[in-house]
Amino acid sequence: MTRKQALISAVIVLVIGLHALPVLSYQGHRQTRWPFLAWAMYAASIPPGPITTNQRRIVGVTAAGDSTELTYAVIGVSGPALTKSYLRPLATGDSAVAQSLFSRVNARRHVPLEIIRLEGERATLTDTGVVVERYPTITYHRAAPAPR
Amino acid sequence: MPDLTRWLDRWNRYWFPPASTLNLAGARIVAVAAQLFWFFPAWSHQINLLTKNERFLDPQPIIRVVTLLAPREVIFTPQVWAVVYWGTFVAGLLALVGLFTRTSLFVLALGMWLLVGHAYSYADVHHHEALFVIFLMLLPLAPAGDRLSLDALLRRRRGTEGDRDTSTMAMWPLKLLHVLLSLTYFSTGITKLLSGGLQWMNGYTVATYTFGDAIQRHRPLGIWIAQHHTLCVLLGIGTIAFETFYFLSLFLPRLAPLFFLSGILFHFGLWLSAGQPFYEHMVMNAILLLFLGSRWRRTADAGTVLRRRPAPLAGTPLPT
């Protein structure tokens, strides 16, 4: 074995060995030792029953009535952070989160948003197609700015 | 000691067989071209996360290392990040044409680690890029620019070419990719069995996951698949079988191309029905199919190797 081959052999052992790291120190559902990952997404099994999926979205409205969807890109967060930090709290009526969202989004807008609406629906699979039920819309109003 | 020598011989025969450098050069071109023109990170996504967040929510290891060297306010500004972004792209172009190949491949791979690590430092980690950028990082350690490159052309003009048509260092990156891909699939397959059990193949699991992704990503085929229970059962069995037993391709080199082809079709099917963007895995399987497992590749190797220096043919099975 040449010196070069010995070095590359060490690299091979290292790279394969590093993949054992996330397995030996298992972090749970999402592994964050990127790029050496063990992954458990889509691993759980689903018992027999209705096949449904939920969709939620946040819509911002200006005083003039112009509306825009506040996607994760517009807010500037990742998809999971959007769900954890905004969609779930807003669905439970958390107005403090709504006000922090107003602050975050309006800081970069010329025309501020005055209303945030949480909309959504549940889609259920049937033999004849997809049945969609809309969730009640939850509306939040921007608090008046504090007097200077 | 004889045992150790025998194991070392087996190790060398597997990882370092004499082989044509053409395969590795081809793999370099396919991998770099796909990275640059198919799934290069979007600048808008990078700059959006950078400017709309004052701090990292979950900095990845490589980003933590960078912030140890210099604070976020210094490195992670639009100006500096633009240099990193476009520097990575230019390095990729150089790697594609094979100019300063080792250096440009290293800069491309490092840049990709930084860009992807940055995108995943805001509480969102996915894994489809990971293995591919590890493969990119292996290429600078191998003679990937010895053929089909401007470097080779310049060497020929200078008359300093030497014998670079074959090398014992030309196969290990492809073989390591094969091993890592097998580990990845085995990990996902066995996790499904350990976490979900045999129930994972009950049809409802595939139907629910496919339906959710299909609705979100507007994939009519996924909705249609979810409506057919027997098809979902078969797809569940097929998924577990493919992921869990992909590693057999390491021990069955003659059948390996079928596994690689199955991998391409598996990910293409996931993309078509559920919008899963595993483009890197399609490309990695294609690279293995074209440059590791194909009959023409072995024939080309045989011709080159036997012409240059009589030696055992590449493609020996993994030591057992």
HADDOCK unambig.tbl for C-alpha pairs under 7 A between the chains (distance, minus, plus):
assign (segid A and resid 32 and name CA) (segid B and resid 60 and name CA) 6.93 0.50 0.50
assign (segid A and resid 32 and name CA) (segid B and resid 125 and name CA) 6.63 0.50 0.50
assign (segid A and resid 33 and name CA) (segid B and resid 60 and name CA) 6.96 0.50 0.50
assign (segid A and resid 33 and name CA) (segid B and resid 61 and name CA) 6.77 0.50 0.50
assign (segid A and resid 34 and name CA) (segid B and resid 60 and name CA) 6.55 0.50 0.50
assign (segid A and resid 34 and name CA) (segid B and resid 130 and name CA) 6.98 0.50 0.50
assign (segid A and resid 35 and name CA) (segid B and resid 130 and name CA) 4.73 0.50 0.50
assign (segid A and resid 38 and name CA) (segid B and resid 187 and name CA) 6.71 0.50 0.50
assign (segid A and resid 39 and name CA) (segid B and resid 188 and name CA) 6.37 0.50 0.50
assign (segid A and resid 40 and name CA) (segid B and resid 188 and name CA) 6.81 0.50 0.50
assign (segid A and resid 40 and name CA) (segid B and resid 191 and name CA) 6.20 0.50 0.50
assign (segid A and resid 43 and name CA) (segid B and resid 191 and name CA) 6.19 0.50 0.50
assign (segid A and resid 43 and name CA) (segid B and resid 192 and name CA) 4.25 0.50 0.50
assign (segid A and resid 43 and name CA) (segid B and resid 195 and name CA) 5.94 0.50 0.50
assign (segid A and resid 43 and name CA) (segid B and resid 196 and name CA) 5.88 0.50 0.50
assign (segid A and resid 44 and name CA) (segid B and resid 192 and name CA) 6.55 0.50 0.50
assign (segid A and resid 44 and name CA) (segid B and resid 195 and name CA) 5.64 0.50 0.50
assign (segid A and resid 44 and name CA) (segid B and resid 196 and name CA) 4.43 0.50 0.50
assign (segid A and resid 45 and name CA) (segid B and resid 196 and name CA) 4.38 0.50 0.50
assign (segid A and resid 45 and name CA) (segid B and resid 199 and name CA) 5.87 0.50 0.50
assign (segid A and resid 45 and name CA) (segid B and resid 200 and name CA) 4.55 0.50 0.50
assign (segid A and resid 45 and name CA) (segid B and resid 205 and name CA) 5.39 0.50 0.50
assign (segid A and resid 46 and name CA) (segid B and resid 204 and name CA) 5.94 0.50 0.50
assign (segid A and resid 46 and name CA) (segid B and resid 205 and name CA) 4.59 0.50 0.50
assign (segid A and resid 47 and name CA) (segid B and resid 204 and name CA) 6.53 0.50 0.50
assign (segid A and resid 48 and name CA) (segid B and resid 204 and name CA) 5.76 0.50 0.50
assign (segid A and resid 51 and name CA) (segid B and resid 208 and name CA) 5.52 0.50 0.50
assign (segid A and resid 52 and name CA) (segid B and resid 208 and name CA) 6.92 0.50 0.50
assign (segid A and resid 53 and name CA) (segid B and resid 212 and name CA) 5.27 0.50 0.50
assign (segid A and resid 76 and name CA) (segid B and resid 48 and name CA) 5.87 0.50 0.50
assign (segid A and resid 76 and name CA) (segid B and resid 49 and name CA) 5.41 0.50 0.50
assign (segid A and resid 76 and name CA) (segid B and resid 52 and name CA) 5.22 0.50 0.50
assign (segid A and resid 76 and name CA) (segid B and resid 53 and name CA) 6.96 0.50 0.50
assign (segid A and resid 77 and name CA) (segid B and resid 49 and name CA) 6.50 0.50 0.50
assign (segid A and resid 77 and name CA) (segid B and resid 122 and name CA) 6.84 0.50 0.50
assign (segid A and resid 78 and name CA) (segid B and resid 122 and name CA) 6.19 0.50 0.50
assign (segid A and resid 78 and name CA) (segid B and resid 123 and name CA) 6.60 0.50 0.50
assign (segid A and resid 78 and name CA) (segid B and resid 124 and name CA) 5.76 0.50 0.50
assign (segid A and resid 79 and name CA) (segid B and resid 124 and name CA) 6.90 0.50 0.50
assign (segid A and resid 80 and name CA) (segid B and resid 123 and name CA) 6.89 0.50 0.50
assign (segid A and resid 80 and name CA) (segid B and resid 124 and name CA) 5.93 0.50 0.50
assign (segid A and resid 81 and name CA) (segid B and resid 123 and name CA) 6.04 0.50 0.50
assign (segid A and resid 127 and name CA) (segid B and resid 227 and name CA) 6.19 0.50 0.50
